[in-house]
Amino acid sequence: MWVRYEENHTVTLGITDFAQTQFGEFNHVELPNEGDEIVSRECLGCVECSRLFNDIYSPICGRVVSVNREVIDRPGLINYSPYSHGWIIRAKLYNLDDLAGLMSSDDYEEYIQTNYLPT
């Protein structure tokens, strides 16, 4: 999952480009409803892809303020635009400290390069 801080303790969450390449074509997405609570390291929804059916887990605690209905109707947006049109939810953070425990995008890219991609 990627997390982007917006403003007023609100974040946008989505599935990383690397993850979407590993999962394959997204066919179905189930997401929480607006107003639902999400808890760090707990399931926030599930995805059905060409290569798997899998739960997705929240990296933060908060309350869902917006769900990307376009992704529910057109799950392939996650494949084609994971960081813009393919976002999945927006949530209001309970605690900004949740962000401190997450990798930066640069650290994530280095982690993927080191651990998953051939040299």
BAMAR-146623 format. One line per 3 residues: number of its first residue (from 1); their letters; for each residue x, z, y of N, C-alpha, C, O. Coordinates in Angstrom, 3 decimals, m for minus. Layout:
residues N
NUM = a = X,Z,Y,X,Z,Y,X,Z,Y,X,Z,Y ~ ...
END
This chain:
residues 119
1 = mwv = 0.841,0.000,m1.181,0.000,0.000,0.000,0.884,0.000,1.241,1.957,0.604,1.264 ~ 0.411,m0.688,2.263,1.051,m0.591,3.565,0.109,0.165,4.487,m1.108,0.162,4.300 ~ 0.696,0.813,5.487,m0.064,1.583,6.466,0.448,1.207,7.850,1.653,1.232,8.102
4 = rye = m0.464,0.862,8.738,m0.091,0.551,10.116,m0.857,1.481,11.052,m2.088,1.517,11.044 ~ m0.102,2.237,11.864,m0.737,3.116,12.844,m1.306,2.266,13.968,m0.618,1.390,14.492 ~ m2.546,2.514,14.338,m3.193,1.763,15.419,m3.200,2.592,16.705,m2.371,2.359,17.584
7 = enh = m4.103,3.539,16.830,m4.178,4.446,17.970,m5.180,5.545,17.636,m5.984,5.409,16.715 ~ m5.122,6.628,18.392,m6.078,7.725,18.217,m6.187,8.198,16.771,m7.285,8.420,16.262 ~ m5.042,8.350,16.118,m4.977,8.832,14.730,m5.620,7.875,13.728,m5.967,8.286,12.621
10 = tvt = m5.782,6.617,14.096,m6.380,5.628,13.199,m5.294,4.752,12.588,m4.351,4.347,13.268 ~ m5.438,4.466,11.293,m4.493,3.602,10.587,m5.256,2.499,9.862,m6.422,2.656,9.501 ~ m4.570,1.389,9.662,m5.083,0.297,8.843,m4.286,0.289,7.555,m3.064,0.431,7.583
13 = lgi = m4.958,0.124,6.424,m4.302,0.091,5.118,m4.535,m1.256,4.450,m5.570,m1.896,4.635 ~ m3.546,m1.663,3.670,m3.670,m2.901,2.918,m2.711,m2.908,1.742,m1.977,m1.946,1.515 ~ m2.726,m3.981,1.013,m1.867,m4.161,m0.158,m0.679,m5.014,0.261,m0.851,m6.060,0.888
16 = tdf = 0.518,m4.575,m0.082,1.724,m5.274,0.368,1.820,m6.675,m0.224,1.217,m6.984,m1.252 ~ 2.591,m7.505,0.454,2.812,m8.864,m0.023,3.463,m8.851,m1.404,3.079,m9.627,m2.279 ~ 4.440,m7.979,m1.602,5.086,m7.902,m2.910,4.068,m7.539,m3.989,4.042,m8.163,m5.050
19 = aqt = 3.231,m6.534,m3.728,2.232,m6.114,m4.716,1.262,m7.246,m5.038,0.923,m7.462,m6.201 ~ 0.815,m7.968,m4.014,m0.152,m9.040,m4.296,0.474,m10.145,m5.134,m0.222,m10.784,m5.923 ~ 1.783,m10.385,m4.980,2.420,m11.403,m5.825,2.510,m10.927,m7.273,2.439,m11.737,m8.197
22 = qfg = 2.665,m9.625,m7.474,2.736,m9.067,m8.819,1.365,m9.029,m9.488,1.255,m9.237,m10.696 ~ 0.322,m8.764,m8.704,m1.034,m8.650,m9.249,m1.631,m10.007,m9.612,m2.414,m10.103,m10.557 ~ m1.276,m11.038,m8.884,m1.901,m12.343,m9.079,m3.096,m12.507,m8.160,m3.298,m11.713,m7.242
25 = efn = m3.878,m13.528,m8.405,m5.023,m13.851,m7.548,m6.075,m12.741,m7.601,m6.514,m12.341,m8.680 ~ m6.473,m12.248,m6.427,m7.502,m11.214,m6.342,m8.874,m11.856,m6.547,m9.229,m12.821,m5.870 ~ m9.641,m11.304,m7.492,m10.966,m11.831,m7.820,m12.104,m10.918,m7.374,m13.204,m11.385,m7.083
28 = hve = m11.835,m9.615,m7.322,m12.875,m8.639,m6.990,m12.209,m7.395,m6.412,m11.151,m6.969,m6.875 ~ m12.846,m6.821,m5.396,m12.322,m5.616,m4.749,m13.471,m4.633,m4.572,m14.536,m5.004,m4.080 ~ m13.261,m3.381,m4.970,m14.220,m2.306,m4.705,m13.540,m1.316,m3.778,m12.450,m0.825,m4.072
31 = lpn = m14.188,m1.023,m2.652,m13.606,m0.152,m1.634,m14.567,0.979,m1.300,m15.758,0.894,m1.597 ~ m14.049,2.046,m0.679,m14.933,3.139,m0.286,m15.866,2.688,0.841,m15.681,1.619,1.424 ~ m16.846,3.499,1.131,m17.780,3.229,2.224,m17.292,3.873,3.510,m16.515,4.828,3.484
34 = egd = m17.751,3.345,4.630,m17.463,3.991,5.903,m17.992,5.417,5.836,m19.097,5.663,5.351 ~ m17.187,6.350,6.329,m17.556,7.758,6.303,m17.018,8.510,5.102,m16.977,9.740,5.115 ~ m16.602,7.795,4.062,m16.038,8.449,2.880,m14.688,9.074,3.205,m13.934,8.569,4.036
37 = eiv = m14.406,10.170,2.536,m13.101,10.815,2.657,m12.145,10.179,1.655,m12.520,9.893,0.518 ~ m10.895,9.960,2.094,m9.851,9.507,1.175,m8.753,10.559,1.166,m8.468,11.192,2.182 ~ m8.147,10.733,0.006,m7.153,11.779,m0.193,m5.872,11.141,m0.707,m5.895,10.287,m1.594
40 = sre = m4.762,11.568,m0.138,m3.462,11.037,m0.543,m3.261,11.175,m2.046,m3.526,12.229,m2.625 ~ m2.793,10.107,m2.666,m2.489,10.023,m4.098,m3.729,10.028,m4.989,m3.623,10.184,m6.205 ~ m4.912,9.856,m4.378,m6.135,9.744,m5.169,m6.707,8.338,m5.014,m6.441,7.649,m4.029
43 = clg = m7.482,7.936,m5.988,m8.052,6.590,m6.017,m8.964,6.361,m4.808,m9.822,7.187,m4.497 ~ m8.764,5.229,m4.135,m9.662,4.875,m3.033,m10.473,3.624,m3.342,m11.363,3.254,m2.576 ~ m10.174,2.981,m4.447,m10.904,1.780,m4.831,m10.257,1.134,m6.038,m9.375,1.715,m6.669
46 = cve = m10.703,m0.075,m6.354,m10.077,m0.797,m7.462,m10.082,m2.289,m7.164,m10.865,m2.791,m6.357 ~ m9.181,m2.969,m7.845,m9.048,m4.410,m7.682,m9.037,m5.073,m9.056,m8.494,m4.538,m10.023 ~ m9.643,m6.238,m9.114,m9.568,m7.069,m10.311,m8.807,m8.325,m9.917,m9.191,m9.049,m8.998
49 = csr = m7.726,m8.560,m10.635,m6.857,m9.695,m10.335,m6.664,m10.529,m11.588,m7.098,m10.154,m12.678 ~ m6.004,m11.668,m11.413,m5.775,m12.542,m12.565,m4.892,m11.879,m13.610,m4.957,m12.231,m14.788 ~ m4.066,m10.924,m13.193,m3.145,m10.290,m14.141,m3.529,m8.865,m14.526,m2.959,m8.315,m15.469
52 = lfn = m4.479,m8.253,m13.822,m4.815,m6.868,m14.141,m6.085,m6.425,m13.456,m6.591,m7.079,m12.544 ~ m6.590,m5.289,m13.922,m7.672,m4.556,m13.268,m7.085,m3.191,m13.001,m6.678,m2.507,m13.940 ~ m7.027,m2.772,m11.746,m6.268,m1.572,m11.432,m6.903,m0.775,m10.303,m7.497,m1.338,m9.384
55 = diy = m6.770,0.551,m10.387,m7.141,1.413,m9.274,m6.089,1.278,m8.183,m4.924,0.997,m8.463 ~ m6.507,1.480,m6.938,m5.558,1.552,m5.829,m5.657,2.946,m5.226,m6.738,3.528,m5.142 ~ m4.516,3.468,m4.811,m4.417,4.859,m4.389,m4.078,4.967,m2.915,m3.310,4.170,m2.376
58 = spi = m4.657,5.956,m2.282,m4.435,6.167,m0.858,m3.095,6.850,m0.607,m2.742,7.796,m1.311 ~ m2.349,6.382,0.385,m1.110,7.061,0.757,m1.326,8.150,1.812,m0.384,8.853,2.177 ~ m2.567,8.292,2.305,m2.852,9.256,3.382,m4.183,9.960,3.115,m4.965,9.549,2.258
61 = cgr = m4.417,11.039,3.878,m5.706,11.737,3.853,m6.451,11.419,5.144,m5.861,11.411,6.224 ~ m7.740,11.161,5.026,m8.527,10.876,6.219,m9.941,10.479,5.868,m10.407,10.667,4.744 ~ m10.617,9.918,6.874,m11.997,9.471,6.705,m12.061,7.983,7.039,m11.526,7.541,8.055
64 = vvs = m12.717,7.222,6.176,m12.835,5.778,6.365,m13.723,5.500,7.584,m14.853,5.981,7.665 ~ m13.191,4.714,8.531,m13.968,4.348,9.712,m14.397,2.882,9.684,m15.318,2.486,10.399 ~ m13.730,2.081,8.861,m14.072,0.662,8.782,m13.599,0.092,7.448,m12.520,0.428,6.961
67 = vnr = m14.415,m0.765,6.875,m14.084,m1.456,5.626,m14.081,m2.951,5.931,m14.987,m3.452,6.597 ~ m13.076,m3.654,5.452,m12.987,m5.092,5.678,m13.949,m5.813,4.728,m13.603,m6.101,3.582 ~ m15.142,m6.097,5.212,m16.173,m6.759,4.398,m15.745,m8.173,3.994,m16.159,m8.673,2.948
70 = evi = m14.919,m8.815,4.819,m14.437,m10.157,4.468,m13.652,m10.135,3.164,m13.739,m11.069,2.367 ~ m12.879,m9.062,2.945,m12.084,m8.953,1.715,m12.989,m8.732,0.505,m12.684,m9.195,m0.594 ~ m14.082,m8.037,0.702,m15.033,m7.842,m0.398,m15.664,m9.189,m0.769,m15.818,m9.507,m1.948
73 = drp = m16.024,m9.970,0.245,m16.632,m11.281,0.000,m15.617,m12.328,m0.440,m15.935,m13.212,m1.235 ~ m14.398,m12.227,0.078,m13.344,m13.206,m0.216,m12.041,m12.477,m0.543,m11.139,m12.435,0.293 ~ m11.925,m11.901,m1.748,m10.754,m11.099,m2.116,m9.427,m11.840,m1.998,m8.385,m11.212,m1.809
76 = gli = m9.452,m13.159,m2.105,m8.229,m13.942,m2.001,m7.536,m13.806,m0.660,m6.369,m14.177,m0.532 ~ m8.235,m13.275,0.356,m7.590,m13.025,1.651,m6.386,m12.103,1.495,m5.419,m12.204,2.250 ~ m6.447,m11.206,0.515,m5.309,m10.312,0.274,m4.093,m11.130,m0.137,m2.973,m10.817,0.267
79 = nys = m4.296,m12.165,m0.929,m3.185,m13.020,m1.350,m2.633,m13.850,m0.200,m1.419,m14.004,m0.066 ~ m3.516,m14.378,0.620,m3.098,m15.348,1.628,m2.713,m14.728,2.961,m1.998,m15.349,3.747 ~ m3.175,m13.517,3.225,m2.910,m12.897,4.518,m2.915,m11.370,4.387,m3.733,m10.701,5.019
82 = pys = m2.003,m10.810,3.565,m2.077,m9.382,3.253,m1.918,m8.453,4.458,m2.417,m7.328,4.432 ~ m1.235,m8.901,5.509,m0.970,m8.017,6.644,m1.876,m8.258,7.849,m1.813,m7.508,8.823 ~ m2.710,m9.284,7.798,m3.615,m9.498,8.931,m5.061,m9.572,8.440,m5.756,m8.556,8.465
85 = hgw = m5.532,m10.719,8.002,m6.933,m10.848,7.572,m7.232,m10.114,6.269,m8.395,m9.836,5.977 ~ m6.201,m9.792,5.479,m6.406,m9.175,4.173,m6.319,m7.655,4.150,m6.218,m7.065,3.075 ~ m6.357,m7.006,5.317,m6.370,m5.540,5.322,m7.606,m5.057,4.562,m8.578,m5.798,4.419
88 = iir = m7.567,m3.800,4.070,m8.716,m3.353,3.272,m9.581,m2.302,3.964,m10.807,m2.420,3.972 ~ m8.954,m1.270,4.548,m9.750,m0.258,5.263,m8.997,0.222,6.498,m7.785,0.054,6.627 ~ m9.773,0.832,7.408,m9.210,1.600,8.517,m9.711,3.029,8.341,m10.862,3.267,7.975
91 = akl = m8.812,3.968,8.611,m9.168,5.378,8.418,m8.644,6.220,9.572,m7.628,5.897,10.187 ~ m9.345,7.287,9.849,m8.916,8.278,10.834,m8.120,9.327,10.071,m8.638,9.984,9.167 ~ m6.845,9.476,10.449,m5.973,10.449,9.785,m6.429,11.871,10.078,m6.856,12.180,11.190
94 = ynl = m6.336,12.726,9.077,m6.548,14.148,9.310,m5.302,14.768,9.920,m5.392,15.697,10.722 ~ m4.131,14.248,9.534,m2.872,14.839,9.979,m1.828,13.734,10.152,m1.519,13.009,9.206 ~ m1.294,13.614,11.352,m0.263,12.600,11.609,0.969,12.797,10.738,1.717,11.848,10.506
97 = ddl = 1.190,14.010,10.256,2.354,14.278,9.405,2.325,13.456,8.117,3.367,13.255,7.493 ~ 1.145,12.977,7.711,1.068,12.114,6.526,1.963,10.889,6.676,2.510,10.393,5.692 ~ 2.110,10.405,7.897,2.914,9.203,8.133,4.399,9.460,7.940,5.148,8.547,7.592
100 = agl = 4.830,10.695,8.163,6.258,11.023,8.066,6.795,10.846,6.650,7.982,10.573,6.473 ~ 5.958,10.995,5.656,6.403,10.879,4.275,6.391,9.460,3.728,6.723,9.248,2.562 ~ 6.015,8.488,4.546,5.925,7.102,4.089,7.197,6.333,4.426,7.888,6.656,5.392
103 = mss = 7.502,5.319,3.627,8.647,4.447,3.898,8.348,3.559,5.101,7.206,3.156,5.321 ~ 9.383,3.263,5.870,9.239,2.245,6.908,9.181,0.882,6.220,9.514,0.770,5.040 ~ 8.767,m0.136,6.936,8.716,m1.475,6.332,10.111,m1.944,5.932,10.270,m2.603,4.905
106 = ddy = 11.124,m1.612,6.734,12.502,m1.988,6.379,12.960,m1.279,5.110,13.571,m1.895,4.237 ~ 12.665,0.021,5.008,13.040,0.771,3.804,12.313,0.226,2.573,12.895,0.142,1.492 ~ 11.049,m0.141,2.739,10.282,m0.709,1.630,10.895,m2.029,1.175,11.065,m2.254,m0.024
109 = eey = 11.226,m2.897,2.121,11.840,m4.185,1.773,13.159,m3.977,1.033,13.441,m4.668,0.054 ~ 13.961,m3.028,1.501,15.232,m2.735,0.828,14.980,m2.204,m0.582,15.674,m2.587,m1.524 ~ 13.996,m1.328,m0.727,13.644,m0.775,m2.035,13.241,m1.892,m3.002,13.690,m1.910,m4.148
112 = iqt = 12.407,m2.808,m2.551,11.966,m3.926,m3.393,13.154,m4.813,m3.752,13.318,m5.193,m4.911 ~ 13.974,m5.139,m2.773,15.152,m5.984,m3.023,16.073,m5.344,m4.058,16.571,m6.022,m4.957 ~ 16.296,m4.053,m3.930,17.224,m3.337,m4.806,16.672,m3.145,m6.215,17.411,m3.259,m7.192
115 = nyl = 15.391,m2.858,m6.322,14.827,m2.452,m7.606,14.038,m3.512,m8.364,13.853,m3.387,m9.574 ~ 13.575,m4.544,m7.685,12.680,m5.486,m8.354,13.088,m6.948,m8.292,12.656,m7.739,m9.131 ~ 13.898,m7.323,m7.334,14.234,m8.734,m7.192,15.632,m9.012,m7.712,16.547,m8.214,m7.507
118 = pt = 15.798,m10.143,m8.384,17.133,m10.469,m8.914,18.129,m10.688,m7.779,17.781,m11.161,m6.697 ~ 19.362,m10.333,m8.062,20.399,m10.501,m7.037,21.084,m11.834,m7.148,21.982,m12.134,m6.361
END
